Amino acid sequence: YWDDMDFDGADPKPLLALDVQDNFEDDGWGTITTWKFQDAAELTDLTVVEDPSNPGNHIAAYVRSGEFEWTNAQFILDHRMDLSERNEFNLDVALPSSNDYTGDLTPTVAMKLQNSLLGPDAWTTQTEVKLTVEEFDTWVTLTFDFSSVADREDYDQVVIQFGGEGHFVPGVFSFDNIVLLNPTSINESSITETKVYPNPATDVIHIENAENMTSISVYSIQGQLVYS
C-alpha cells in the first residue's frame, strides 16, 4: 500500500529502525527533538517541568484547559518507524485523583501512530491503543502494544492523549520516559540472571549482570519514581 499512498507532493521519509525515546533530560538519551502540545487550534511547545516528587527529574506537564475537545501531545520524526521487530512503547504516566473522572473525563491514556505527511488527514491513517489507569497519585508504567500493525511502513508521528476526547472537561496529567522497546525475543543462550539487592534499600543498590539492561527505574515504597 505504500506505493499507492498520496503524500500531497511530499517525498516519503526513509524507513529506519532507530531508537525513539525521551526522558525530558538534557543527558543525550532522548532522540525526539521537538514535542508539541495542542490545547487549542494552534500547536505550542510542550511544557516540561521539574517533578515535584523527585527534584532534579523533569517531566512533561499535560494540562487540559477544558476549552478544546482534542487536547494532545505529539511529535513527528524525520524518518518512518520500522515496526517489524520493535512495536511496543513504554510510557510513565501520573494521573492525579483530584481530576473529576465522574463525567466525560476518563482515566485513560491513548497513544496513536499516524502518517504526518498527510497533513490534516493524518488522523485517517492512525492506529490507536488506549489503556485505562487504575492507580492514582503515583507513577505507572504503561505498555502500548502495536504488534497488530508491525507490517505498517508509513508511521512517523506519535500522538499521546490523556482523559479521552470530544469533551470540554479540564484535567491535569504528567508523563515521562517514553521509549520504543527493543525486541523481546532473546536468544536463550544469552540470558543471565540479574540480581538486585538489598530490597528495600536505603542509599545503595547493587545490580549484578546488568549488561543487557536498557533502562533502570527505582521506586520508593510509596510507589514514587525516585530515579530513572
Secondary structure by P-SEA (a helix, b strand, c coil): cccccccccccccccccccccccccccccccccbbbbccccccccbbbbcccccccbbbbbbbccccccccccccccccccccccccbbbbbbbbbcccccccccccbbbbbbbcccccccccccbbbbbbbbccccbbbbbbbbcccccccccccbbbbbcccccccccccccccccccccccccccccbbbbbbcccccccbbbbcccccccbbbbbccccccccc
